[in-house]
Amino acid sequence: MGFFINRRSSINKKNSWDVLISQRLAVWLMGLEIAALLTGSFFMEQNKEVAGAMNGAFPLYLWLTRGPLALTWWLWAAVCLLAFLTVNTLCCSVESIKRKKGGLLTLLAPQIIHAGFLLILVAHLMSSLGAAKIMGQLPQGAEARLPGFDIFLSKVEAGPQPTAQVELLSGEKNVLKRGVLSPNHPVFFRGYGIYLEELSMDPYPAAYLEVSREPGAIWAFFGAILFTAGTILLVLLKSGQG
């Protein structure tokens, strides 16, 4: 009797593992993820307040936990599907290493792709927990308080290439950094990016600024590099085998 129970248990474990490492499961999860996001895009079009909240100053985590489930259900579904996809990716990596088929590069290529994908997910998780965005108009000669430092707008210049000169100050009003903002040329300081959106000269010189913090941006960048490099390597290996 014990033999049959142990055998049934081992069979169930094998079947569960086969499901976890299944490429078909990965395809289904990605398809459902796309469906959830597409549903969300149409849903947000009908609920403008949702889109406004997502593009506001709050991290995604706060928006999810404080927003009503009736408005956030589709994104919760997308997050859960990504969690399952992460488990599937990790299990596939373990299985690939266990089998050790082919040479070293053949073994490494899928792992590089998986590592890049997981790093991108970690980056988005970091940004969801710690991202921030502050937008507003700052008159010339005025300053605004930001987390950890103040920003002082010393001068704005309109024209074909509008610019805004800023000084970043400590609490004691010591100058920590000076910079010149222009379109597509932000100033970075302590993990924050300061962007010039537009200038206004009427009724007084002022700049419309955006200050944002994306703690996961650099990790997403490295993840994208790994994912691309692994994909190219895998394609070259498969082409060589053909």
C-alpha positions in Angstrom: 0.0 0.0 0.0 2.8 2.4 0.9 4.5 1.6 -2.4 1.5 2.8 -4.4 1.1 5.9 -2.3 4.8 6.8 -2.7 4.6 6.1 -6.5 1.4 8.2 -6.8 3.1 11.1 -4.9 6.2 11.0 -7.1 4.0 10.9 -10.2 2.1 14.0 -9.0 5.3 15.8 -8.3 6.6 15.0 -11.7 3.4 16.1 -13.4 3.4 19.4 -11.4 7.1 20.0 -12.4 6.3 19.3 -16.0 3.5 21.9 -15.9 5.8 24.5 -14.3 8.5 24.1 -16.9 6.1 23.9 -19.8 6.6 26.3 -22.7 2.9 26.0 -23.4 2.2 27.4 -19.9 4.5 30.4 -20.7 2.6 31.1 -23.9 -0.7 30.9 -22.2 0.5 33.2 -19.4 1.9 35.8 -21.9 -1.4 35.6 -23.9 -3.5 36.2 -20.8 -1.1 39.0 -19.7 -1.6 40.7 -23.1 -5.4 40.2 -22.8 -5.5 41.7 -19.3 -3.5 44.8 -20.4 -5.7 45.2 -23.5 -8.8 45.0 -21.3 -7.2 47.5 -19.0 -6.5 50.0 -21.9 -10.2 49.9 -22.9 -11.3 50.0 -19.3 -9.2 53.1 -18.6 -10.6 54.9 -21.6 -14.0 54.6 -20.0 -12.6 55.7 -16.6 -10.5 58.8 -17.0 -9.9 59.1 -13.3 -8.0 55.8 -13.4 -5.6 57.0 -16.1 -5.2 60.3 -14.3 -4.2 58.5 -11.0 -1.7 56.2 -12.8 0.0 59.2 -14.4 0.0 61.2 -11.1 2.6 61.5 -8.4 1.9 58.3 -6.5 3.8 55.1 -7.1 1.9 52.2 -8.6 1.9 50.3 -5.3 0.1 53.1 -3.5 -2.4 53.5 -6.3 -3.2 49.8 -6.3 -3.6 49.5 -2.6 -5.6 52.6 -2.1 -7.7 52.5 -5.3 -11.1 50.6 -5.4 -10.8 47.1 -6.7 -13.6 47.8 -9.1 -11.2 50.1 -11.0 -7.9 48.1 -10.4 -9.0 44.5 -10.9 -7.4 44.2 -14.4 -4.0 45.4 -13.2 -4.1 43.0 -10.2 -4.8 40.2 -12.7 -1.8 41.3 -14.7 0.4 41.4 -11.7 -0.6 37.9 -10.6 0.0 36.6 -14.2 3.5 38.1 -14.1 4.1 36.4 -10.8 3.2 33.0 -12.3 5.3 33.8 -15.4 8.3 34.5 -13.0 7.9 31.1 -11.4 7.7 29.5 -14.8 10.9 31.3 -15.9 12.8 30.3 -12.8 11.7 26.6 -13.2 12.7 26.6 -16.8 16.1 27.9 -16.0 16.6 25.2 -13.3 15.5 22.5 -15.7 17.7 23.8 -18.5 20.7 23.7 -16.2 19.8 20.2 -14.9 19.7 18.8 -18.5 23.0 20.4 -19.6 22.3 19.8 -23.3 24.8 21.2 -25.8 27.8 23.4 -25.2 28.4 26.1 -22.7 27.0 28.9 -25.0 23.9 26.8 -25.7 23.4 26.4 -22.0 24.0 30.1 -21.2 21.9 31.8 -23.9 18.5 30.9 -22.4 19.7 31.8 -18.9 20.8 35.2 -20.1 17.4 35.8 -21.6 15.7 34.7 -18.4 18.0 36.9 -16.3 17.2 39.9 -18.4 13.5 39.3 -18.2 13.6 38.8 -14.4 15.8 41.9 -14.0 13.2 44.0 -15.9 10.5 42.6 -13.6 12.6 43.5 -10.5 13.1 47.0 -12.0 9.4 47.6 -12.5 8.8 46.3 -8.9 11.3 48.8 -7.6 9.7 51.7 -9.5 6.2 50.6 -8.4 7.3 50.8 -4.8 9.5 53.9 -4.9 8.7 56.0 -8.0 7.6 59.6 -7.7 6.5 62.4 -10.0 6.0 66.1 -9.2 4.9 68.6 -11.8 4.2 72.3 -11.6 5.0 75.8 -12.7 7.9 77.6 -11.0 8.3 81.4 -11.5 11.8 82.9 -12.2 13.4 83.8 -8.9 11.3 81.3 -6.9 12.2 78.0 -5.3 10.3 74.8 -4.5 11.0 72.2 -1.8 11.7 68.7 -2.9 12.5 65.6 -0.9 16.0 66.2 0.4 16.8 69.4 -1.5 15.3 72.6 -2.9 15.2 73.8 -6.5 15.7 77.5 -7.3 14.9 78.8 -10.8 17.4 81.5 -11.4 16.7 82.4 -15.1 14.6 81.4 -18.1 15.4 82.2 -21.7 12.8 81.8 -24.4 13.6 81.3 -28.1 14.3 78.5 -30.6 16.1 76.7 -27.8 14.4 77.5 -24.6 16.4 77.0 -21.4 16.0 77.3 -17.7 18.9 77.7 -15.3 18.4 76.0 -11.9 20.3 75.7 -8.7 19.8 72.8 -6.3 20.1 73.9 -2.7 20.5 72.2 0.6 18.4 73.0 3.7 21.0 75.5 4.7 20.7 77.1 1.2 24.1 75.9 0.1 24.4 75.3 -3.7 24.6 71.5 -4.3 24.5 71.7 -8.0 23.8 74.1 -10.9 22.4 73.1 -14.2 20.7 74.3 -17.4 17.5 72.6 -18.5 16.3 72.4 -22.1 13.9 70.1 -23.9 15.3 66.5 -23.8 18.2 67.6 -21.6 17.3 67.1 -18.0 19.4 67.5 -14.9 19.9 64.5 -12.6 20.5 64.6 -8.9 20.3 62.0 -6.1 18.1 59.7 -8.2 15.8 62.5 -9.4 15.4 63.7 -13.0 14.4 67.3 -13.5 12.8 68.0 -16.9 11.8 71.2 -18.6 8.3 70.8 -20.1 7.7 74.4 -21.3 8.4 78.1 -20.7 6.0 80.9 -20.1 6.8 84.6 -20.4 3.3 86.0 -19.8 2.4 87.4 -17.3 5.8 86.6 -15.8 8.8 84.4 -16.7 8.2 80.9 -15.5 9.1 77.3 -16.3 6.8 74.3 -16.1 9.0 71.5 -14.6 8.6 67.8 -14.0 10.6 66.1 -11.3 10.5 62.3 -11.3 12.3 59.5 -9.6 12.5 56.0 -11.2 14.6 53.8 -9.0 14.3 50.8 -11.3 15.3 52.6 -14.5 18.9 51.6 -14.5 18.1 48.0 -13.7 15.5 47.9 -16.5 18.2 49.2 -18.9 20.7 46.4 -17.9 17.8 43.8 -18.1 17.0 45.0 -21.6 20.7 44.6 -22.6 20.9 41.1 -21.2 17.6 40.1 -22.9 18.7 41.4 -26.3 22.2 39.9 -26.0 20.8 36.5 -25.0 18.2 36.5 -27.8 20.9 37.4 -30.4 23.2 34.7 -29.1 20.5 32.1 -29.2 19.5 33.0 -32.8 23.1 32.8 -33.9 23.5 29.4 -32.2 20.4 28.1 -33.8 21.4 29.4 -37.2 24.8 27.7 -36.8 23.1 24.4 -36.0 20.9 24.7 -39.0 
